[in-house]
């Protein structure tokens, strides 16, 4: 293996992480049409929605309708976030392929985001993971604020490792480490991953970068050099976190694909179809999206 992997898996989180932060809600039919377009791009994984209580994230109140309404394409995993066993029941009823559980490495962000302490979150997630596994679903764990917290500042790497340990012990198949507020720099990514990869195999770790300060692609490059081959991104750079002040969009799927393809790294994604899906959601949202790729083709 050279400096970089020959193939990378991109997990599209736009329909969930992207849309949950849009001030004006996107119509259910448009979400379904958008996900159907994403299914034609060659993406192998799409996070379609979140089954959290609509009171917390009104933009995704139509989770069940969306998950039931999309055209499923063979070879694509359709995933959704679930906060608790009640959310899991709703997700299972509409046949999601993979369940995502989530929590923070920072105590204050966990309290603001989930309304619980970290210690009180573990048993809730354990119940979800166990029940999902009984239904033969794969489970993905998300850890937020790995590289910094809007309330606490720096987050100790030991705290990240403790949360990761507990999630893997519950039986989570993959862990996505999130830079929720986009503060990470390549050196920090290298330092954190060095510790993480001492304990867990690279195949079970994904990275989830936000591009708040323009460092996401640089952070992905370093992660690839460390052996990570799975990345979360959001088409057009949509997204943020409603409970993390100052968090702007995820790294843009289209920018990431441009970079990877230019480096000769395979993604299985068809750029033309991806662009079609990006322009569709841009028009539905009714404003330019942050991705550089979209800006260059629109100018």
Backbone as numpy.savetxt, mean C-alpha at the origin, in Angstrom:
# Nx Ny Nz CAx CAy CAz Cx Cy Cz
23.17 -12.63 -9.42 22.32 -11.42 -9.42 23.20 -10.17 -9.42
22.81 -9.21 -10.24 23.57 -7.97 -10.29 23.21 -7.07 -9.13
23.35 -5.80 -9.36 23.08 -4.83 -8.33 21.60 -4.71 -8.03
20.79 -4.95 -9.07 19.34 -4.83 -8.94 18.68 -6.13 -9.35
17.47 -6.36 -8.85 16.74 -7.57 -9.28 16.36 -7.46 -10.76
16.10 -8.60 -11.39 15.69 -8.57 -12.80 14.19 -8.35 -12.91
13.47 -8.64 -11.82 12.01 -8.52 -11.86 11.51 -7.97 -10.52
10.52 -7.09 -10.61 9.94 -6.48 -9.41 8.43 -6.63 -9.46
7.82 -6.87 -8.29 6.35 -6.91 -8.20 5.85 -5.58 -7.67
4.94 -4.98 -8.43 4.34 -3.72 -8.00 2.92 -4.01 -7.50
2.63 -3.56 -6.29 1.29 -3.73 -5.73 0.58 -2.38 -5.77
-0.49 -2.33 -6.53 -1.22 -1.08 -6.77 -2.19 -0.82 -5.61
-1.95 0.29 -4.89 -2.79 0.61 -3.73 -3.66 1.85 -3.96
-3.66 2.36 -5.19 -4.41 3.59 -5.49 -5.89 3.56 -5.14
-6.61 2.48 -5.49 -8.05 2.47 -5.19 -8.36 2.54 -3.69
-7.37 2.19 -2.86 -7.58 2.29 -1.41 -6.80 3.48 -0.84
-5.48 3.40 -0.83 -4.67 4.44 -0.21 -4.81 5.76 -0.96
-4.99 5.68 -2.26 -5.14 6.90 -3.06 -6.48 7.56 -2.82
-7.55 6.81 -3.02 -8.89 7.41 -2.98 -9.33 7.79 -1.57
-8.75 7.14 -0.55 -9.22 7.46 0.82 -8.84 8.88 1.21
-7.97 9.50 0.43 -7.54 10.86 0.77 -8.06 11.92 -0.16
-8.96 11.54 -1.06 -9.51 12.52 -1.98 -10.67 13.25 -1.31
-10.60 14.58 -1.33 -11.64 15.38 -0.68 -13.01 15.11 -1.30
-13.07 15.08 -2.64 -14.37 14.83 -3.27 -14.48 13.34 -3.60
-15.54 12.69 -3.14 -15.66 11.26 -3.37 -15.80 10.92 -4.85
-15.24 9.79 -5.24 -15.35 9.29 -6.61 -16.55 8.33 -6.63
-17.38 8.43 -7.65 -18.58 7.58 -7.73 -18.20 6.10 -7.77
-19.04 5.28 -7.15 -18.80 3.84 -7.09 -18.57 3.24 -8.48
-19.41 3.63 -9.43 -19.29 3.09 -10.79 -17.93 3.46 -11.41
-17.43 4.66 -11.08 -16.13 5.09 -11.60 -14.99 4.31 -10.94
-15.11 4.03 -9.65 -14.10 3.21 -8.97 -14.03 1.82 -9.63
-15.20 1.25 -9.86 -15.26 -0.09 -10.47 -14.64 -0.06 -11.87
-15.01 0.95 -12.65 -14.46 1.07 -14.01 -12.94 1.25 -13.97
-12.46 2.02 -12.99 -11.03 2.25 -12.86 -10.29 0.95 -12.51
-10.82 0.22 -11.54 -10.19 -1.06 -11.16 -10.21 -2.03 -12.33
-11.29 -2.02 -13.11 -11.34 -2.89 -14.30 -10.25 -2.51 -15.30
-9.97 -1.22 -15.43 -8.87 -0.77 -16.31 -7.52 -1.21 -15.74
-7.37 -1.10 -14.42 -6.13 -1.53 -13.78 -5.88 -3.03 -13.99
-6.96 -3.79 -14.01 -6.85 -5.24 -14.22 -6.29 -5.59 -15.59
-6.40 -4.65 -16.53 -5.91 -4.89 -17.90 -4.48 -4.42 -18.11
-3.81 -3.94 -17.05 -2.47 -3.35 -17.23 -1.33 -4.36 -17.11
-1.65 -5.56 -16.59 -0.57 -6.50 -16.29 -0.18 -6.48 -14.81
-0.78 -5.58 -14.03 -0.58 -5.61 -12.57 -1.06 -6.95 -12.04
-0.33 -7.51 -11.06 -0.76 -8.80 -10.51 -1.45 -8.65 -9.16
-1.49 -7.40 -8.65 -2.04 -7.18 -7.32 -2.68 -5.80 -7.26
-3.95 -5.75 -6.85 -4.65 -4.47 -6.72 -5.37 -4.45 -5.37
-5.04 -3.44 -4.57 -5.77 -3.27 -3.32 -6.98 -2.42 -3.63
-8.17 -3.03 -3.55 -9.35 -2.38 -4.12 -10.09 -1.45 -3.17
-10.00 -1.72 -1.85 -10.76 -0.89 -0.92 -10.36 -1.21 0.51
-11.09 -0.62 1.46 -10.86 -0.89 2.88 -12.20 -1.04 3.57
-12.30 -2.08 4.40 -13.55 -2.33 5.12 -13.53 -1.72 6.52
-13.00 -0.51 6.62 -13.07 0.21 7.90 -14.46 0.85 8.00
-14.82 1.27 9.19 -16.13 1.88 9.38 -16.21 3.16 8.55
-17.30 3.31 7.78 -17.46 4.50 6.91 -17.35 5.82 7.66
-17.64 5.80 8.95 -17.51 7.01 9.77 -16.06 7.52 9.73
-15.09 6.59 9.70 -13.68 6.99 9.73 -13.17 7.36 8.34
-13.58 6.57 7.35 -13.13 6.86 5.97 -14.34 6.83 5.03
-15.09 7.94 5.01 -16.33 7.99 4.21 -16.09 7.75 2.72
-14.87 8.08 2.23 -14.56 7.90 0.80 -14.68 6.44 0.37
-14.53 5.52 1.34 -14.56 4.09 0.99 -15.79 3.39 1.59
-16.84 4.17 1.81 -18.07 3.60 2.38 -18.70 2.55 1.47
-18.34 2.59 0.18 -18.93 1.66 -0.79 -18.07 0.41 -1.00
-17.28 0.05 0.01 -16.33 -1.07 -0.12 -16.96 -2.34 -0.67
-18.11 -2.73 -0.11 -18.74 -3.99 -0.52 -19.20 -3.92 -1.98
-19.78 -2.78 -2.35 -20.28 -2.61 -3.73 -19.12 -2.68 -4.73
-18.02 -2.02 -4.37 -16.86 -2.02 -5.27 -16.30 -3.43 -5.43
-16.06 -4.10 -4.30 -15.47 -5.44 -4.36 -16.37 -6.43 -5.11
-17.68 -6.25 -4.96 -18.61 -7.17 -5.63 -18.79 -6.80 -7.10
-18.53 -5.53 -7.45 -18.85 -5.05 -8.79 -17.75 -5.17 -9.83
-16.51 -5.39 -9.38 -15.39 -5.43 -10.34 -15.36 -6.74 -11.11
-14.76 -6.66 -12.31 -14.50 -7.87 -13.11 -13.19 -8.46 -12.63
-13.22 -9.70 -12.18 -11.99 -10.33 -11.70 -11.23 -10.93 -12.86
-9.95 -10.64 -12.92 -9.13 -11.21 -13.98 -8.23 -12.29 -13.39
-8.14 -13.42 -14.09 -7.28 -14.50 -13.63 -5.86 -14.01 -13.43
-5.24 -14.44 -12.35 -3.85 -14.08 -12.12 -3.67 -12.77 -11.38
-4.78 -12.08 -11.10 -4.70 -10.83 -10.33 -5.24 -11.08 -8.93
-4.50 -10.65 -7.92 -4.97 -10.73 -6.53 -5.71 -9.44 -6.19
-6.96 -9.58 -5.73 -7.76 -8.42 -5.33 -7.82 -8.39 -3.80
-7.16 -7.39 -3.22 -6.98 -7.34 -1.78 -7.77 -6.19 -1.17
-7.98 -6.27 0.14 -8.64 -5.16 0.87 -8.10 -5.10 2.29
-8.10 -3.89 2.84 -7.72 -3.71 4.24 -8.91 -4.03 5.13
-8.63 -4.66 6.28 -9.68 -4.89 7.27 -9.14 -4.53 8.65
-9.94 -3.78 9.44 -9.46 -3.32 10.75 -9.71 -4.33 11.88
-10.74 -5.16 11.71 -11.17 -6.04 12.81 -12.01 -7.18 12.22
-12.50 -8.05 13.09 -13.22 -9.23 12.59 -14.54 -8.87 11.90
-15.14 -7.77 12.33 -16.37 -7.33 11.68 -16.08 -6.92 10.22
-14.98 -6.17 10.06 -14.56 -5.78 8.71 -14.21 -7.01 7.88
-13.59 -7.99 8.53 -13.22 -9.23 7.82 -14.46 -9.95 7.30
-15.50 -10.04 8.13 -16.75 -10.68 7.69 -17.28 -10.03 6.42
-17.28 -8.69 6.41 -17.77 -7.96 5.23 -16.90 -8.27 4.01
-15.58 -8.32 4.22 -14.64 -8.58 3.12 -14.81 -10.00 2.57
-14.99 -10.96 3.48 -15.13 -12.36 3.04 -16.43 -12.57 2.27
-17.47 -11.84 2.66 -18.76 -11.97 1.96 -18.65 -11.62 0.49
-17.76 -10.68 0.16 -17.61 -10.29 -1.26 -16.36 -10.93 -1.89
-15.78 -11.89 -1.19 -14.74 -12.71 -1.80 -13.42 -12.02 -2.12
-12.89 -11.22 -1.19 -11.55 -10.67 -1.47 -10.53 -11.81 -1.41
-9.45 -11.68 -2.20 -8.44 -12.74 -2.27 -7.45 -12.67 -1.12
-7.13 -11.45 -0.70 -6.14 -11.27 0.35 -6.60 -10.19 1.31
-6.27 -10.40 2.58 -6.70 -9.49 3.63 -5.48 -8.71 4.12
-5.63 -7.41 4.29 -4.55 -6.58 4.84 -4.90 -6.09 6.23
-4.02 -6.35 7.20 -4.20 -5.78 8.55 -3.18 -4.67 8.73
-3.47 -3.73 9.59 -2.58 -2.56 9.66 -2.46 -2.02 11.07
-1.28 -1.48 11.34 -1.02 -0.80 12.60 0.23 0.05 12.45
0.55 0.82 13.48 1.70 1.73 13.39 2.84 1.24 14.27
4.04 1.66 13.92 5.20 1.42 14.78 5.27 2.50 15.85
4.51 3.59 15.67 4.53 4.69 16.64 3.24 4.67 17.45
3.40 4.77 18.77 2.26 4.69 19.69 1.21 5.78 19.41
1.66 7.02 19.24 0.69 8.12 19.05 -0.07 7.98 17.74
0.63 7.62 16.65 -0.05 7.46 15.37 -1.04 6.30 15.44
-0.66 5.23 16.14 -1.56 4.09 16.29 -2.85 4.52 17.00
-2.67 5.32 18.06 -3.83 5.84 18.82 -4.73 6.68 17.91
-4.13 7.56 17.10 -4.91 8.46 16.25 -5.57 7.68 15.10
-4.87 6.69 14.58 -5.32 5.98 13.38 -6.29 4.86 13.72
-6.05 4.17 14.83 -6.82 2.96 15.15 -7.59 3.12 16.46
-7.29 4.23 17.21 -7.98 4.45 18.48 -7.61 3.45 19.56
-6.43 2.84 19.44 -6.00 1.86 20.43 -4.50 1.99 20.66
-4.05 1.49 21.81 -2.62 1.39 22.03 -2.08 0.26 21.14
-0.77 0.24 20.95 -0.16 -0.85 20.18 -0.44 -2.19 20.86
-0.30 -2.23 22.19 -0.53 -3.48 22.93 -1.97 -3.99 22.75
-2.92 -3.07 22.71 -4.33 -3.46 22.56 -4.68 -3.82 21.11
-3.82 -3.40 20.17 -4.09 -3.69 18.75 -3.73 -5.14 18.40
-2.66 -5.66 19.02 -2.21 -7.01 18.68 -3.31 -8.09 18.77
-4.06 -8.16 19.90 -5.09 -9.22 19.97 -6.19 -9.07 18.91
-6.51 -7.83 18.56 -7.54 -7.60 17.53 -7.05 -8.16 16.18
-5.80 -7.82 15.84 -5.25 -8.28 14.56 -5.06 -9.79 14.55
-4.68 -10.32 15.70 -4.49 -11.77 15.80 -5.79 -12.51 15.47
-6.90 -11.97 15.97 -8.22 -12.56 15.67 -8.51 -12.53 14.18
-8.18 -11.40 13.54 -8.41 -11.25 12.10 -7.55 -12.25 11.30
-6.27 -12.31 11.65 -5.34 -13.18 10.91 -5.79 -14.64 11.03
-6.14 -15.04 12.24 -6.55 -16.42 12.48 -7.80 -16.77 11.66
-8.79 -15.87 11.72 -10.05 -16.11 11.01 -9.83 -16.11 9.49
-8.97 -15.22 9.00 -8.68 -15.16 7.55 -7.98 -16.43 7.09
-7.04 -16.92 7.91 -6.30 -18.14 7.57 -7.23 -19.35 7.54
-8.22 -19.35 8.44 -9.20 -20.45 8.44 -9.98 -20.47 7.13
-10.14 -19.29 6.54 -10.84 -19.20 5.24 -9.86 -19.33 4.08
-8.64 -19.76 4.39 -7.57 -19.98 3.40 -7.22 -18.72 2.60
-7.24 -17.59 3.26 -6.82 -16.34 2.62 -5.38 -16.04 3.01
-4.65 -15.41 2.09 -3.34 -14.89 2.48 -3.56 -13.57 3.23
-2.60 -13.24 4.09 -2.73 -12.03 4.90 -1.47 -11.19 4.77
-1.69 -9.91 4.56 -0.58 -8.97 4.47 -0.65 -8.05 5.68
0.48 -7.74 6.26 0.50 -6.80 7.38 1.13 -5.49 6.94
0.52 -4.38 7.36 1.08 -3.06 7.07 1.58 -2.44 8.36
2.81 -1.97 8.35 3.31 -1.21 9.49 3.51 0.23 9.03
2.79 1.16 9.66 2.89 2.58 9.30 3.98 3.26 10.12
4.35 4.43 9.69 5.30 5.33 10.38 6.62 4.64 10.75
7.11 3.79 9.86 8.36 3.06 10.12 9.56 4.01 10.16
9.52 5.05 9.35 10.68 5.94 9.23 10.50 7.29 9.92
9.35 7.47 10.55 9.09 8.73 11.23 7.60 8.93 11.42
7.26 9.66 12.48 5.86 9.85 12.86 5.54 11.34 12.91
4.35 11.74 12.45 4.01 13.17 12.47 3.88 13.71 13.89
3.68 12.82 14.88 3.49 13.26 16.27 4.75 13.07 17.12
5.48 11.98 16.87 6.61 11.63 17.73 7.97 11.89 17.10
7.99 12.19 15.81 9.28 12.36 15.14 9.90 10.99 14.84
11.16 10.81 15.21 11.88 9.57 14.91 11.23 8.37 15.58
11.19 7.25 14.88 10.67 6.01 15.44 11.84 5.03 15.57
12.03 4.48 16.75 13.16 3.57 16.99 13.01 2.29 16.17
14.09 1.83 15.58 14.04 0.63 14.76 13.65 -0.59 15.60
13.99 -0.58 16.89 13.57 -1.69 17.77 12.06 -1.79 17.88
11.42 -0.64 17.84 9.96 -0.59 17.88 9.38 -1.24 16.61
9.99 -0.94 15.47 9.57 -1.52 14.19 9.75 -3.04 14.23
10.90 -3.48 14.73 11.20 -4.92 14.79 10.23 -5.64 15.73
9.88 -4.99 16.83 8.94 -5.60 17.78 7.57 -5.83 17.12
7.10 -4.80 16.42 5.80 -4.92 15.74 5.87 -5.97 14.63
6.95 -5.95 13.86 7.13 -6.93 12.77 7.16 -8.35 13.33
7.90 -8.55 14.42 7.97 -9.86 15.08 6.59 -10.39 15.43
5.80 -9.51 16.05 4.47 -9.93 16.49 3.57 -10.27 15.31
3.66 -9.48 14.25 2.80 -9.73 13.08 3.20 -11.03 12.38
4.50 -11.25 12.22 4.93 -12.51 11.61 4.56 -13.71 12.49
4.65 -13.54 13.79 4.29 -14.62 14.72 2.81 -14.98 14.60
1.98 -14.00 14.26 0.54 -14.26 14.07 0.27 -15.07 12.80
1.24 -15.05 11.88 1.05 -15.80 10.64 0.86 -14.96 9.40
1.18 -13.66 9.50 1.12 -12.78 8.33 2.10 -13.28 7.26
1.69 -13.28 5.99 2.52 -13.81 4.90 3.57 -12.82 4.40
3.20 -11.54 4.46 4.10 -10.50 3.95 3.90 -9.25 4.78
4.98 -8.52 4.98 4.90 -7.28 5.73 5.29 -6.12 4.84
4.43 -5.10 4.80 4.71 -3.90 4.03 5.11 -2.80 5.01
6.34 -2.31 4.84 6.86 -1.29 5.76 6.63 0.09 5.16
5.87 0.91 5.87 5.40 2.17 5.30 6.10 3.41 5.80
6.49 4.26 4.85 6.96 5.61 5.17 5.77 6.54 5.00
4.89 6.51 5.99 3.57 7.13 5.91 3.61 8.62 5.58
4.61 9.32 6.14 4.65 10.78 5.93 5.78 11.19 4.99
6.41 10.20 4.35 7.40 10.52 3.32 8.61 11.27 3.83
9.15 10.82 4.98 10.34 11.49 5.53 11.63 10.72 5.30
11.53 9.46 4.85 12.72 8.61 4.77 13.70 9.11 3.72
14.98 8.86 3.99 16.04 9.13 3.02 16.78 7.82 2.77
17.51 7.72 1.65 18.13 6.43 1.31 19.03 5.85 2.41
19.78 6.70 3.10 20.65 6.19 4.17 19.83 5.56 5.29
18.74 6.21 5.64 17.87 5.68 6.70 17.23 4.36 6.26
16.82 4.28 5.00 16.23 3.05 4.47 17.24 1.91 4.57
18.47 2.22 4.21 19.54 1.23 4.28 19.74 0.74 5.72
19.75 1.68 6.66 19.97 1.33 8.07 18.82 0.48 8.62
17.58 0.89 8.34 16.42 0.15 8.85 16.35 -1.24 8.21
16.55 -1.30 6.88 16.47 -2.59 6.20 17.58 -3.54 6.64
18.75 -3.01 6.94 19.84 -3.86 7.43 19.39 -4.61 8.68
18.70 -3.91 9.57 18.20 -4.54 10.80 17.06 -5.51 10.50
16.12 -5.07 9.68 14.95 -5.90 9.35 15.38 -7.20 8.67
16.31 -7.08 7.71 16.70 -8.25 6.91 17.63 -9.19 7.66
18.13 -8.76 8.81 18.85 -9.67 9.68 17.92 -10.71 10.27
16.63 -10.32 10.38 15.67 -11.18 11.07 14.65 -11.83 10.16
14.35 -11.17 9.04 13.28 -11.68 8.17 13.78 -11.75 6.73
13.29 -12.75 5.96 13.74 -12.85 4.57 13.19 -11.73 3.70
14.00 -11.27 2.76 13.60 -10.17 1.86 12.31 -10.50 1.10
12.09 -11.78 0.81 10.89 -12.19 0.05 9.60 -11.88 0.81
9.71 -11.71 2.13 8.49 -11.46 2.92 8.31 -9.98 3.27
9.20 -9.14 2.73 9.14 -7.72 3.03 8.84 -6.92 1.76
7.87 -6.01 1.89 7.58 -5.06 0.81 7.80 -3.65 1.37
8.05 -2.70 0.48 8.23 -1.32 0.94 7.13 -0.43 0.37
6.71 0.53 1.19 5.57 1.38 0.87 6.00 2.84 1.13
6.45 3.50 0.07 6.99 4.85 0.22 6.01 5.91 -0.25
5.96 7.00 0.50 5.22 8.19 0.06 6.26 9.20 -0.43
5.85 9.99 -1.41 6.82 10.85 -2.09 6.75 12.29 -1.60
6.33 12.48 -0.35 6.09 13.81 0.22 7.24 14.78 -0.01
8.47 14.28 0.15 9.65 15.14 0.00 10.49 14.75 -1.21
9.89 14.01 -2.12 10.58 13.70 -3.38 11.65 12.62 -3.28
11.63 11.82 -2.21 12.70 10.83 -2.03 12.27 9.39 -2.32
11.02 9.19 -2.72 10.50 7.80 -2.82 11.27 6.93 -3.81
11.54 7.42 -5.02 12.24 6.58 -6.00 13.66 6.27 -5.55
14.32 7.25 -4.92 15.67 7.01 -4.39 15.63 5.93 -3.31
14.59 5.98 -2.49 14.44 4.98 -1.42 14.17 3.58 -2.00
13.41 3.54 -3.09 13.13 2.26 -3.74 14.41 1.68 -4.33
15.22 2.52 -4.92 16.48 2.07 -5.51 17.37 1.41 -4.45
17.49 2.05 -3.30 18.29 1.49 -2.21 17.67 0.17 -1.71
16.35 0.14 -1.60 15.67 -1.09 -1.16 15.96 -2.24 -2.13
15.96 -1.94 -3.43 16.26 -2.96 -4.44 17.69 -3.47 -4.28
18.60 -2.55 -4.02 20.00 -2.95 -3.83 20.15 -3.85 -2.60
19.23 -3.69 -1.64 19.27 -4.52 -0.43 18.53 -5.85 -0.63
17.93 -6.03 -1.83 17.28 -7.32 -2.12 15.76 -7.33 -2.06
15.14 -6.15 -1.82 13.67 -6.09 -1.80 13.15 -6.04 -3.23
12.11 -6.83 -3.51 11.57 -6.87 -4.89 10.06 -6.59 -4.96
9.47 -6.16 -3.86 8.03 -5.85 -3.88 7.80 -4.44 -3.35
7.07 -3.64 -4.13 6.82 -2.25 -3.76 5.36 -1.88 -3.95
4.83 -1.09 -3.02 3.47 -0.57 -3.14 3.55 0.78 -3.82
2.60 1.05 -4.70 2.56 2.37 -5.33 1.13 2.67 -5.73
0.91 3.91 -6.11 -0.44 4.37 -6.39 -0.43 5.12 -7.72
-1.28 4.72 -8.62 -1.26 5.29 -9.97 -1.49 6.81 -9.91
-0.62 7.54 -10.62 -0.74 9.00 -10.64 -0.20 9.66 -9.39
0.18 8.85 -8.37 0.68 9.42 -7.12 -0.43 9.87 -6.18
-1.62 9.29 -6.36 -2.73 9.59 -5.45 -2.38 9.14 -4.04
-2.99 9.76 -3.03 -2.97 9.18 -1.70 -2.25 9.94 -0.63
-2.32 9.39 0.57 -1.73 9.97 1.78 -2.27 9.17 2.93
-2.48 9.81 4.07 -3.14 9.12 5.18 -3.96 10.16 5.92
-5.28 9.92 6.05 -6.12 10.95 6.67 -5.73 11.23 8.12
-5.02 10.28 8.77 -4.63 10.48 10.16 -3.13 10.75 10.31
-2.51 11.19 9.25 -1.10 11.61 9.33 -0.97 12.97 8.67
-1.00 14.04 9.47 -0.90 15.39 8.90 0.33 15.53 8.02
0.16 16.15 6.87 1.31 16.41 6.00 1.72 15.25 5.12
0.95 14.15 5.14 1.31 13.02 4.27 0.72 13.27 2.90
1.58 13.30 1.88 1.02 13.43 0.53 1.08 12.07 -0.14
0.93 12.06 -1.43 0.68 10.81 -2.13 1.76 9.74 -2.06
1.34 8.53 -2.34 2.25 7.41 -2.51 3.14 7.67 -3.71
4.24 6.95 -3.78 5.05 7.00 -5.00 4.13 6.61 -6.17
4.28 7.29 -7.29 3.39 7.06 -8.43 3.78 5.79 -9.18
2.82 4.91 -9.39 3.06 3.66 -10.12 3.69 3.94 -11.48
3.19 4.95 -12.17 3.68 5.24 -13.52 5.13 5.73 -13.51
5.50 6.53 -12.50 6.90 6.96 -12.38 7.81 5.77 -12.06
7.33 4.91 -11.18 8.10 3.73 -10.79 8.32 2.80 -11.98
7.27 2.58 -12.75 7.37 1.71 -13.94 8.33 2.31 -14.96
8.25 3.61 -15.16 9.17 4.28 -16.09 10.62 4.01 -15.67
10.89 4.21 -14.39 12.26 4.01 -13.89 12.71 2.55 -14.04
11.86 1.63 -13.62 12.24 0.21 -13.65 12.44 -0.28 -15.08
11.52 0.07 -15.97 11.65 -0.37 -17.36 12.91 0.22 -18.00
13.20 1.46 -17.66 14.41 2.10 -18.17 15.69 1.43 -17.69
15.59 0.74 -16.54 16.74 0.03 -15.98 16.78 -1.44 -16.44
15.79 -1.82 -17.25 15.74 -3.21 -17.70 15.19 -4.17 -16.65
14.47 -3.61 -15.67 13.84 -4.46 -14.65 12.40 -4.75 -15.08
12.04 -6.03 -15.11 10.69 -6.41 -15.56 9.64 -6.16 -14.49
8.45 -5.72 -14.93 7.32 -5.56 -14.00 6.08 -6.30 -14.50
6.09 -6.69 -15.79 4.91 -7.31 -16.37 3.82 -6.32 -16.72
4.13 -5.02 -16.57 3.10 -3.98 -16.77 3.20 -3.37 -18.16
2.05 -3.16 -18.77 1.94 -2.54 -20.09 1.73 -1.03 -19.90
2.72 -0.25 -20.31 2.71 1.19 -20.04 1.50 1.89 -20.69
1.15 1.44 -21.89 0.03 2.07 -22.59 -1.29 1.90 -21.82
-1.52 0.68 -21.35 -2.74 0.41 -20.57 -2.71 1.15 -19.24
-1.53 1.23 -18.65 -1.37 1.93 -17.37 -1.71 3.42 -17.54
-1.23 3.99 -18.63 -1.48 5.41 -18.92 -2.97 5.66 -19.10
-3.63 4.72 -19.80 -5.07 4.83 -20.01 -5.81 4.89 -18.66
-5.41 4.00 -17.76 -6.04 3.96 -16.43 -5.74 5.23 -15.63
-4.53 5.77 -15.80 -4.13 6.99 -15.08 -4.94 8.19 -15.56
-5.10 8.30 -16.88 -5.86 9.42 -17.43 -7.32 9.34 -17.03
-7.83 8.12 -16.94 -9.23 7.91 -16.55 -9.47 8.47 -15.14
-8.61 8.09 -14.18 -8.85 8.52 -12.80 -8.53 10.01 -12.64
-7.57 10.50 -13.40 -7.28 11.94 -13.34 -8.53 12.73 -13.75
-9.18 12.29 -14.82 -10.36 13.01 -15.30 -11.52 12.92 -14.31
-11.65 11.78 -13.63 -12.74 11.62 -12.66 -12.49 12.49 -11.43
-11.21 12.63 -11.05 -10.89 13.44 -9.88 -10.91 14.93 -10.24
-10.65 15.20 -11.51 -10.83 16.56 -12.01 -9.70 17.52 -11.64
-8.50 16.98 -11.41 -7.35 17.87 -11.20 -6.10 17.12 -11.62
-5.03 17.86 -11.92 -3.79 17.17 -12.29 -3.28 16.33 -11.11
-2.70 15.19 -11.42 -2.17 14.32 -10.37 -0.66 14.57 -10.22
-0.09 14.21 -9.06 1.33 14.55 -8.82 2.35 13.81 -9.67
1.99 12.71 -10.32 3.02 11.94 -11.01 3.74 12.74 -12.10
5.06 12.57 -12.15 5.85 13.30 -13.16 5.55 12.74 -14.54
5.35 11.45 -14.61 5.09 10.82 -15.90 3.84 11.40 -16.55
2.76 11.53 -15.75 1.52 12.10 -16.28 1.72 13.56 -16.69
2.53 14.29 -15.93 2.77 15.69 -16.27 3.52 15.80 -17.61
4.45 14.88 -17.85 5.19 14.98 -19.11 4.33 14.62 -20.31
3.43 13.63 -20.14 2.62 13.29 -21.32 1.45 14.26 -21.50
1.12 15.01 -20.44 0.01 15.96 -20.56 0.47 17.30 -21.11
1.80 17.56 -21.02 2.26 18.90 -21.43 2.40 19.00 -22.94
